[in-house]
Amino acid sequence: MKRSFPLPSPQELALTGVTVLWGGTFLVLHIAMQQCGPRFFVFVRFMMAAVFVGLLAGQKLLDFNWREVRAGALIGVALATGYVLQSAGLHDITSSRSAFITALYVPLVPIFQWAFLRKPPHLMSWLGIALAFAGLVCLAGPAALSLSFGRGDLLTLFAAIAIAVEIVLISLYARGVDSLRVTVMQLLAGSLFAGLMVPVSGEALPAFSWIWFGCALALGGLSALVQVVMNWAQKSVAPTKAAVIYAGEPVWGGLVGWLAGDSLPPATLLGAMLIVGGVLTSELRPQWLEALLGRSSQTLTKND
């Protein structure tokens, strides 16, 4: 008998694992931003990550094909664009507003999945997305909802679009490419794109510091792991489901903060519960709903 609540696949567990790790990086990133600019830091971190994955890939790098180059370049530019625009937007808006606007990638992913991949998300996936987004709004706080659509708001909105595009592009190109080779290409492309943005934006080059170098080394290693897992796992995990899993990032970040001594206000707890509820809801496939959707599909087919 078909389970109405299937167990998570190894790929889904892997995405959850990297989301947990990513949620604990806010403190490291905050320390790094005190020492150097965001574009230069993305350039160094992604370049280190590309080297790490390249060493892991070894002789596989000799077998690059055009599809992997194109896929890696597109994903890498989208990845770096999201980071750069979000960092630029933070100069004009609060972190809570930035978190809320960035969270728009969660409802954008199923829309882009439908448009680019021609795969409409399941009804329960839509419900899970709605719950996860509501949870992200709770985490951002009421102040985040007072948007003025100024420069910072628009930059962060475009960052959210870039993140959503990245997630969908990974699923679009995941099959038929080598995960390690395409990861090297996207990290290299993202690094070079961020590096080119340094002089264009007028960002000053920082003096060498073991602090930002150590942070870049640590986050570079994590970026390598995260991107490899994403490229591997999204071969079988739909973009919408992946977006719901990624939405748990601030929950894990809040848990790390709580373990470090931070307090968790009621709105944060509610937001965390909604996000977890969204993840669980997106997995549900009630038999009565499956039967109803099946009958509706048959009716539409007969009418056609």
SVG drawing of the C-alpha trace seen along z (x, -y; Angstrom):
<svg xmlns="http://www.w3.org/2000/svg" viewBox="-16 -54 64 56">
<polyline fill="none" stroke="black" stroke-width="0.4" points="0.0,0.0 1.3,-3.5 2.4,-5.6 0.5,-8.9 3.6,-10.2 6.7,-8.8 10.0,-8.6 12.6,-11.2 15.0,-10.0 18.8,-10.0 18.9,-13.1 16.3,-14.9 18.3,-14.1 21.5,-15.3 19.8,-18.6 18.6,-18.9 22.1,-18.2 23.7,-21.0 20.9,-23.4 21.7,-22.7 25.4,-23.4 24.6,-26.5 22.3,-27.8 25.2,-28.0 27.4,-30.2 25.9,-33.6 28.3,-34.3 31.3,-33.5 30.0,-35.6 29.3,-38.5 32.9,-38.4 34.3,-38.3 32.2,-41.4 34.0,-43.4 37.2,-42.8 36.5,-43.0 33.8,-43.8 31.1,-41.3 32.1,-41.0 35.8,-40.4 34.9,-37.9 32.6,-36.0 35.4,-36.1 37.9,-34.5 35.5,-32.1 34.1,-30.7 37.6,-30.5 38.8,-28.4 35.7,-26.3 36.4,-25.7 39.9,-24.5 38.6,-22.2 36.1,-20.5 38.7,-20.5 41.1,-18.5 38.2,-16.1 37.3,-15.7 40.9,-15.0 41.2,-13.6 37.5,-14.0 38.2,-17.7 39.8,-16.5 36.4,-15.3 34.5,-18.6 31.7,-18.9 29.9,-21.9 26.7,-21.2 28.6,-21.2 30.4,-24.5 27.2,-26.2 25.3,-24.8 28.0,-25.7 28.4,-29.2 24.7,-30.0 24.3,-28.6 27.5,-30.3 26.4,-33.7 23.0,-33.3 24.6,-32.1 27.0,-35.1 24.3,-37.6 22.2,-36.5 25.0,-37.0 26.2,-40.3 22.7,-41.9 21.7,-40.8 24.9,-42.2 24.5,-45.5 20.8,-45.8 21.9,-45.4 23.6,-48.8 20.1,-50.5 17.7,-48.2 17.6,-46.3 18.6,-42.7 15.0,-41.7 13.7,-43.3 16.4,-41.7 15.5,-38.3 11.9,-38.8 12.4,-39.9 15.0,-37.3 12.5,-34.7 10.4,-35.5 12.5,-32.9 10.5,-30.2 7.2,-31.0 9.0,-32.0 10.6,-28.6 7.4,-26.7 6.4,-29.4 9.7,-29.2 9.6,-25.4 6.2,-25.5 7.4,-28.0 10.9,-26.6 10.5,-22.9 6.8,-22.6 6.2,-20.7 3.3,-22.1 4.0,-21.5 1.7,-19.1 -1.1,-20.8 0.5,-19.7 3.8,-21.3 2.0,-24.6 0.6,-24.3 4.0,-23.5 5.5,-26.5 2.8,-28.8 3.5,-27.5 7.2,-27.9 6.9,-31.4 4.6,-32.3 7.2,-31.0 9.9,-33.1 7.7,-36.2 7.4,-35.5 11.1,-35.1 11.7,-38.4 9.4,-40.3 6.6,-42.9 9.1,-45.6 10.1,-43.7 6.6,-44.1 6.8,-47.9 8.4,-47.9 9.1,-51.2 10.5,-49.6 13.5,-51.8 17.0,-50.9 17.7,-48.3 14.3,-46.6 14.7,-46.3 18.2,-45.0 17.2,-42.4 14.1,-41.4 16.4,-40.8 18.6,-38.7 15.6,-36.6 14.8,-36.1 18.5,-35.1 18.3,-32.5 15.1,-31.1 16.6,-30.9 19.7,-29.1 17.6,-26.4 15.6,-25.8 18.7,-25.8 20.3,-23.2 17.4,-20.9 17.2,-21.8 20.8,-20.7 21.3,-18.2 20.7,-15.1 23.2,-14.3 26.1,-16.2 28.9,-15.2 28.1,-16.7 31.8,-17.4 32.7,-19.0 29.6,-21.2 30.2,-22.3 33.8,-23.4 32.5,-25.4 29.7,-27.1 32.0,-28.0 34.7,-29.3 32.1,-31.3 30.6,-32.7 34.0,-33.7 35.1,-35.5 31.7,-37.3 32.0,-38.5 35.7,-39.5 34.7,-41.6 32.1,-43.3 34.7,-44.6 36.2,-47.3 32.8,-48.0 31.2,-48.7 34.2,-50.7 34.6,-48.3 38.1,-48.8 40.4,-45.8 41.0,-44.9 44.4,-44.6 45.4,-41.0 44.0,-39.6 44.1,-36.1 40.6,-36.7 38.9,-37.1 41.2,-34.6 40.3,-32.0 36.6,-32.8 36.9,-32.5 38.7,-29.2 36.1,-27.8 33.1,-29.0 34.9,-28.0 35.0,-24.4 31.4,-24.6 30.4,-26.1 32.2,-23.3 30.2,-20.7 26.9,-22.5 27.1,-23.0 28.2,-19.4 25.4,-18.0 22.8,-20.4 24.0,-19.3 23.8,-15.7 20.6,-15.7 18.5,-17.8 18.9,-15.2 15.9,-13.6 14.5,-16.2 12.1,-18.7 13.0,-22.4 9.8,-23.2 10.6,-20.5 14.3,-21.7 13.1,-25.2 11.0,-24.1 14.0,-22.3 16.2,-25.3 13.7,-27.5 14.7,-25.8 18.1,-27.6 17.1,-30.4 15.5,-27.8 18.9,-26.0 20.6,-29.3 18.3,-30.3 18.9,-27.0 22.7,-27.6 22.2,-31.1 20.0,-29.6 22.7,-27.1 25.1,-30.1 22.9,-31.9 20.5,-33.9 16.8,-34.1 14.0,-32.8 11.0,-35.1 7.5,-33.6 7.4,-34.9 10.6,-33.1 9.3,-29.8 6.1,-30.2 8.0,-30.8 10.2,-27.8 7.1,-25.6 5.5,-26.9 8.6,-26.2 9.0,-22.7 5.2,-22.2 5.8,-23.3 8.5,-20.7 6.3,-18.0 3.2,-19.1 5.0,-19.1 5.7,-15.4 2.1,-14.5 0.1,-12.7 -3.3,-11.9 -5.0,-9.1 -8.3,-10.9 -6.6,-13.9 -4.7,-11.7 -7.9,-10.0 -9.6,-13.4 -6.8,-14.8 -6.8,-11.6 -10.5,-11.9 -10.1,-15.6 -7.2,-14.7 -9.4,-12.0 -12.3,-14.5 -10.0,-17.0 -8.6,-14.4 -12.1,-13.3 -13.1,-16.9 -10.0,-17.5"/>
</svg>
